[in-house]
Amino acid sequence: MTRFTRLLMAAALLAAAGCSGTRKSSLNPAYETEVVEAEGMAPVMEGNAEAAKKAALGEAMKSALGLVVGVYVSQEAMVSKSVLIDENITSQSEGYIEKYETLKEWRDGEFYKVRIRAHVRKEDLSAKLRTLESEPQKLGNPVIGFDIKEAADGKSQQTDYAALELRNRFTEAGFMTGEKDKADILITGEAQTAFNTREGLGGFVSYRAGLSVSAVKQGSGETLASVQESAGGIDLNEAAAARASIINSAKKAADQLKDKVLKALRERSMVRLNLANVRTMNDLSEFTKLLRNIPAVRASWVRGYSNSVAVIDVAMHRGGAADLSQLLMKNGKLPVKVNRTSSYDLDAQLQ
């Protein structure tokens, strides 16, 4: 059994009762720690109980850290990145635990067991977990939706060959995909294919498809990227050849579109901030000064202000709406309450 497997088992066993809650850090009140209880055990080798006790304490720390990791990382991500998490985080558990106290230690047959209460530094852990994320996750983890119309020989088709191929390629690249009405970015466009020839194909049929798609931010309507591609398809009958041509055109377009979307997100990592309870222009001025003094913020623009609500575009050096919400809630100058966040939108209010 690997060390990470033991960690996952310990986290699962302790998940129901191991969390004691979130506390302010005793070293820096601006940050928070997660307080958890966890157990560790180690075999007593050659009668050396002291060495077993030390090893059991180390395992208890890893289990405590694993419990917190399990809160912030999905089970799917934990499984897919188990080696990275084990090598980069749990092997350095003491670096993420601000303090701990031993609640109980005892010998149980050939094993030594230790139970601790640990204060895990949430910010340090979250920062490290971000280094293990895919690039789409680092850029706000947007949900990608697809709405591509298809036609063959001038007739509309109720098929989704291009959308399915693009969805698979975006998923492989680490993007989240979902329903088009709930997506942060919509891949929209059309794929048209038409008969090409039968000549010289030994009974096969050839079709030629053209694909034109754009990646558009929902809400703002901003176009992040556009791609046009064409490709042929050959098969035994017209329907199969038409399908092959559309799929082949989507395959050619997929990497270009994915790379252009990533590039646009890196260059234009923009959050739309809807800020309520802005009573005066002086309040708005103070808030914009606060925004521009946040290191992660590249720039900001007020797009509208009426009825005590300001609409502000915030360009980020890194991160998305969730990162900005954390920074705003921690600022010590203007108390801000966050009401809702998505990948690129943030609803908040001055208190």
N, C-alpha and C positions, 0 to 999 in steps of 0.2 A: 504494500500500500504506500503511495507516494505521500510526501509531506503535504502537498496541496489537497490531496484527497482527504487526508485526515482533517485538514483545516475546514474543508467544506462540510464534512460530517459534523464537526464540532459546532460550526455555525448553524447548521440545521437543527441540532439538538438544543442549542441555546437561544435560538431566535425568539421563541415565545417568552422566555423569562430573563434573557440576558441583558436587555437594554434597560438602563436606569434613567435615560433621558439626556437632554442637551443642557450643558452648563456653560457659563462664561469661563474663558481660560483664566487661570490664576496668574499666569505670566503676562498676558496681554488681554485685558477685558474687551477689546474690540473684536476678538475672535472667540470661537466657540469650540467646545470639546464634546464629544459623545461619550457618555459614561456607560460602560458595559461591564458585566461580570462574565468570567469565562474560566474554564478549567483546562489544565494540561497534565499530562502524565508521561512518565519515562520509566524504562525498566531499571531495576537495581542490578548493576553488573558487578560481579565479584565482591559483593557486599558493600560497595561504595555508595552509601545512601546520600552523602553530600553531593556527589556528582549527579546522581539521579534527581535530587531536589533542584539543582541548578538547571538541568535539562527540562524538567517538568515546568519550571517557571518560564523558560523560554517558549515552550509549547503553549502555555497559557496565554502569553503575550501574543503569539501568532494567532491563536483562536480568537482573542479579543479583537485583534485587527481584522481578522477574517469576517467577524460578525458585522463590523462597520462597513467593510468593503462590500459585503452582500447587500447592504442597504442602498449603496450608491451605484452599484454595477449590476446590470441584469444577469440572471442566471446564464443566459445564452452567451453573454460577453465573458462571464467568469470561466465558462467551459472553453470557449475559443481562445482565451488569452491566459489560460491557467499557468503556463510556464512563465510568461512575462510577469504576471502578478506575483507568482511565487518568488522569482528571482529579484524583482525590482522593489517589492513592497514587503511581503511577509518575512523575507530574509533580513530585513532591516527594521523589524517591528519596534525596537527600542527608540528608533529615531522619530517615530510617529506617536509614541505614547508619552504624554507630558508627565504623568505620574501614575503610580499604582499603589495599592495596598493589598497585602496578603490577607485574605479572609479566613483561609483554612489550608492546612497542609497535613498530609497523613500518608502512612504507608499502607498499601492494600496488596497483601501477598508479595509478589515479585515486582510490584510497581510502586512508584512514589507519585502522589497526586498533589497538585496545588490549585487552589481556587483564588482568583484575584478580582479586584474591582479596578478597572483601568480607565484613565481619561485620555481618549484618542483625539489628537488634533485634527479636526475635520478639514480645515483649510489646507494644511500641508498634504493630507491624504488626497483631497480633491484635486490639488494641483498636480500631484504625481500621477493620478489616474488619467488626467487629461493628456499627459505625455504618451499614454498607451492607447489613446483614442485614434480612430481613423481621421483622415483629413476632413471629411464631411462633418464629423462630430465636432471637431475643433472649430468649424466655421458656422456653428449654430445648429447642426443636425437637422437641416430642413427636410420636410416630407415632400417627396416628388410625386406628382400625379400626372396622368397621361390622358390626352384627348386628341386622338389622331384619326381623321376620317379616311376611309379607304374606298377606292373605286377601281373597277376592272373593265376595260373596254368601254369606258364612258358611263358605266352603271355603278351607282353607289352600292357598297357591300357592307353587310353587317359582320365584319370581321375585325380582329384586333391583332393581326400578325406583327405589324410594326411596333405597336405599343408593348406587346409582350416581350419582343426581343429587346427593346430599349429598357424596359423595366428590369429584365434579367441582368443586363450589363451595368445598370446603375446600382442594383443591389450588390453585385459582385464588387463594386468599387466602394462599398460601405455606406451608401445612401439608404435612408429609409424611404419606402414607397407606400402609397396609400390611395384612398379614394380621391378623385379629381376635385370634388367639391370641398374637401377638407385639407387639400395640399397647400404647402407654403409656396412651392414653385410648380407651375403647370407646364408640361411639355405638350405643345399644341401644334397642329399643322395637318398636312394631308399626304397620303401616299396614293399615287395613281399608276396603274400598270396596264399595258396593252399588248396585244398579240404582236409578235415580231416575225417569226418565220418557222416553217417546217422543213424547208429545203436543206438537203444534205445532212439531216440529223438522224437518219435511220429510224424513223417512226416517232422520234421525240418532238416535243413542241417547245418553242422558245418564246418567252415574254420579256419585256423590258419595263422596269419600274423607275419612277422618280419620286423622291421623298423630300419634302420641305417642312422643317420643324423649327420652332422657336421655344426657348425656355423663358417663361414670363413669371415674375413675382406676383402672386395673388395679392389683391388689395391695392398696391401701388400701380400695378400694370407695367412695371419696368421690365424691359426686355434685356435679359442677361446674355443670351447667346442665340445665334441662328445658324442652321446648317442645311445645305442642300446636297443630295447625293443621288446617284442613279446606279442601277445594277441590273444584270440580266438573270434569268432563271430558266432552267431546262428540266422538263419532266415528261412523263408519259402522256399526260393529258393537259388540257388548257387550265383547268382549275388548279392543279398541282404546280404547273409552271408559273402561273400568276402568283400563287402563294410564295414560291421559292424566290421570285424576283423581288417581292416586297421585303421578305426577310433578309435577303442579301443586301438590299439598299439600307435597311436599318442597321445591319452589322457594320457596314462601312461608315455610317453616320455616328454610331454609338460612342466610340472613343473620342472623336472630335468634339461632340456635344458635351460629353462628360468633362473633358479637359477645359473647354470654354466656360462651362458653368462654374467649375472650381476656381478658375482664374478670375472670373467676375466676382465670385463671392469673396475671394481674397482681397481684390482691389476695392470692392464696394460693400464691405461688411457693414450694412446699414440697419439701424433699428428705428422703427417708428414709435415714438414715445408720446402717448396721450396723457397729459398731466392735468388733473383736476384740482380745484381749490386754489387756483392761482388768482388771488383777489385783485392785485394791482400790477401795473407794469414794473414797479420796483421789485415785487416778488419774483416776477419773471426774469428780470435782470439778474437778481441774486442767484436764481437757480441756474441760469445759463453760465454764469461765472463758475459755479460749483461744477457743472458738467465739464467745462473746458479745463478744469484743474485735475480731472481724473486721468491718470497716466494712460489708461486703456482706451480713452476717448481721443480720436484723431481730430474731430471737428463736430460742430452742431449747427443746425439752422432752424429757426422758428418758422414753420410753414403757415401757422394760423393761430389766432388768439381771440376767443369770444366766449361770453358767458362763463368766465372763470376757468375755461379749459384751453390749454395751449397744446398745439400739435408740433412736435419737435422731431426732426430727423437727426439721428446721432450716428456719426461714422465712427466705427470701432477699429482700433489697431488690431485687436484680436477679440474673439468671443462673439456672443450674440446677446439676445434680450435677457436670457437667464443670468448671464455674467453681469450685465449692466444692472439688473435688479438687485443683485447681491451688493454691488458697490454702492448703489444709492441708499439701500437700507442701513449700510454701515457708516455712512458719512455722519460726522458729528456736528455739522453746521445747520442743515435744514432737515428736520425729520420727514421722511418719505414713507408712505405706506404703498406697497405693491399689491394690486388687486388681481392682475392677470398677466400671464406671459405666454407667448408662443415663440417660435424660432426668431421672428423678426418684428414682433409687435409687443409693446409693453404698456399696460394701463396702470397708472399710479396716481397718487394724490398727495399734495402737501398737507401736513398735519399741523 
